[in-house]
Amino acid sequence: MPYEVVNSEFCADYWGVFEVPGTEEPYYRVVWYGGEGGASCNCMAFKYSREMPPTCKHIDRTWKEGCFWNPQWYDGGSRKLRPVHINRDTIPGGECPHCGGPTVAVRIAV
């Protein structure tokens, strides 16, 4: 099946670093790696997770409460949590249509 690769943009949350309030720590740090991989967390549940890929409730919470909009398949989440840092260059003047935050340039197959 033929496909075309086009330039697009995703909400920068996919490359965000989130601080999720914790019960044993003031917060847990969740880092998202965009299309290059899932996410990681510094909590013990993630460290010892037997799931593939590893996960934890802090990663689940960022997915539910972050934006993560993209034009292909996700209209965006609640945006209760915002990243404290973005680990990739953002588009100057780019604005996520769901949350108003920054966007990142991506190439996608359509």
N, C-alpha and C positions, 0 to 999 in steps of 0.2 A: 504494500500500500504506500503510495507516494505521500510525502509530507513536505512542509515548507518550514524553515526556521525564520522566525520573525523577532524583531526587537520589541520588548515590552517592559513593564515595570510592576514590581510587587511592593506591598507594604514592607518597610524596613524592619518590622518586627521579626521577620524570618532570620535576620542576622543580629537580633537584639540580645542584650544581657539584661536579665530581669532580677530584681531583688524581691523574693517572695517572703513575707512575714512567716516566721516559724514559731514552734512551741518551745524547742530546746535552744534555739539560736535566735538572735534578733531577726535574722533573715537568712534565706538560702539563696545561693546564686545559681540561676538557670541561664545557660548559654545556648542559643540557637545557632545552627550552622547553615541555614538556608537550604538550597538544593543539594549541597555537598554532604548532607547528613542530617540526622535528627537533632537532638538536644542533649545536653549533659547537665547534671546538678551536683553540687558538693555535699549532698546529704548521704547518710549511711544506706538508706533504702536503695538509692541509685547505685552506689558502689557495690552492693551485694545483690543487685537485681539479677534474677535468672531469666528474665524475659529478653527476647531479641527483637528489636534493639532494646537495651536497658531503658527503664523508665521509672518514674516515681510520681507521687501526688503533686509535687511542685511543678513538674513539667506539664502534667495534665492541667493544673490550674492556669499556667501561663497560656496554654492553648485555648482554654475556655474564656479567659479574661483578657487576653491580648487581642489585637486586631487580626493580623495575618491575612489581610485581604489579598487576593490575586485575581486577575481577570479570567483565568481558566476555569476554576472550580470552587472558589470560596469567597463568599460575600463579606466576610469579616466577622469577628467575635464582638464581645461586649465592650472591650477597651477599658476595663476597670484597671488593668495593670498596664503600665507603660515602661518600655525599656529605659534603663539608666545610661546605656551606651549602645551604639550600633557598630558592629565589627566589619563594616564594609562602606565604601564611598557611596554617598547618596546622590541623587540627581539634584543639581542646583535648581531650586524653584519647584521641584517635584512635590506633589501633594497627594496622599492617599485619598481616594474618593469616599472611603468609609470613615476614617478617623481623623483625617486632616494632617496626619504625621508625615514624615519624610518617606520617599520611595527609593528603590534601588533598581538599576537597570538589569534586566535579565534577557536571555535569548531562550525562546520556547519553540517547540515543534508543534505545528497545528496541521 
